[in-house]
């Protein structure tokens, strides 16, 4: 859960923090939507690449805002710094693989992009599950692992599909 210490933060810093949080939430929503667009479209230039560019750009915003919020409120939000670096590293690897198309780039692209999508779904679920009736009664630890439990086999299946066809 994202917590911030209103007593610790001065009014000016609190306003900045809340503004950055708003931007962070909007960028996360854009990632969810554009990620679905990229995953569901044909894997060729056009909708897939447009959605992918939007996804990566929004993920950069999520990354930068998570680092900024962590630095502004380190005592309560330091974990955002490390989660931000970890999750964005997936998006970065997937994005660069798609751009550079190095040997066996498809596996890096698929695992990076889907891994970053799992990370952002995990973050959104963990932060919001306490507000969802019935789910808020479950052990919150479940929601840290559920997206990986569902998403990891999908990465393997999609990877096998495109490895056989040897193209995207």
N, C-alpha and C positions, 0 to 999 in steps of 0.2 A: 504494500500500500504506500502511496505517496503521502508523506506527512511533512508538514513544515511547521516550524516553531514560530508562531506569531509574536511571542514575547522576544525571541532572539532577533528576529528581523525587524529593522526599523520600518516605519510606515512607507518610506520611499522604496526601500529594498523589497518590502512585501508587495507593493504595487508592481514593481518590475518582475518579481517572482510569479505573481498571478498572471501577468500579461504573457510571460514566457510559457507558463503552464497552458494557457489558452491556445497559444500557437502550437505547442507540443501536441495537444489533444486534436486540434484540427489537422495537423500533418499526419498524425496516427490514423485518423479516419480516412484521409486521402490514401494512405498506404493500404488500408484494408480494401477499399473500393478498387483502386488501380491494380492491386495485386490480383484480385479476382478477375479483372479485365484481361490482364496479361496471361493468367493461367488458362482462361477459357477461350482465348482467341487462337486462331491458326498461328503456328510458329513460323512466321515469315515477316518480312518488312510490312509495316502497316500498323494495324491495331495492336499487335503484340509489342512492337517496339515503342509505339507511342505510350501505351500503358506502362511499359517497363521504364521509360524515361521519367514519366510522372512518378512512378513508384520510387525509383532511386532518388529523385530530387526531394520528394517528401521524406524519405528515410534519412537523407542528409539533415533535413530540418529537425526531425525527431532526435537524431544523434547529437546535433549541436545544442538543442534545447535541453536535452537530458544532462549533458556535461555542464551547461551553464547553471541549471537548477541545482545540480549537485554542489557546484562550487559556491553558489550563493547561500546554500543552507546545508553545509557539509555535515553538521551534527545529525541531522534527520534524514538527509538524502544522499549520503555518500555512495550508497549502493547503486544509484543511478549512473554514476560515473563509470563503474565497472560493467554494469549491464549494458550501458550505451556502447562502450567499446566492443564488448563481446558480440552484441547483436548486429551492430553495423559492420563488423568484420565479415560476416556472412554476405550481407548485401554488397559490400565492396568487391569481394572475391567473385561473386556471381555476375556483377555488372562488368567488371574488367574482363572476365573470361568471355562474356558475350561480345565485347568490343574488340579484344585482341585476337580471339579465336586461335589460341595456342593449341598444341597437340592435346587431344582428348578434352577440349574446352567444354564440351557439352556437359560432361559430368560435373565439372566445377560450376558451370552456370546454373544447372538445375539444383545442385545441392546448396549452393550459395544463396540463390534467390528463394528457394523453398525454405531453407534453414532460417533466413531472415524473416520470412513470413510467419513461420512457427514462433519465432522470438517475439514478434510484435503481437501476435494473437495471444501468446502467454502473458505478456505485459498487460494488455487490455483486459483479459479475463481476470487476472490476479487483482488488478486495481478495482475492477467493478463488481466482482462476484459478491462482495458483502452487501451490495444493494439489490441483488436479485433474489426475490422470494424463493424459498425452498432450497436453492443452491447455497444460500448463505448459512444454511444449517450443516452443510457438509464440511469436512476437514479442508481448510484452505490449501493444504499441501497438495491435494489432488489436482488443483488447478494450475500448479506450477509444472506438473508433469503431463497432464492430459493432452495438450497440443503436440508435444513431442511423441507421445505414445500413438497418436493418430497420424501425425505428419511424417514421422520417420519412415514407416513402411511405404507411404506414398512417394517419398523421394526415391526409394529403391525401385518401386514399380515404374515410375516415370523414367528413371534413369535406364532401366532395362529396355523400355519401349524405344527410346531414342538411340540407345547403343545398337540395337538390332537394325534399325532403319538407317543408322549412321548419319542422320541429318536432323536439323530442326527447321 
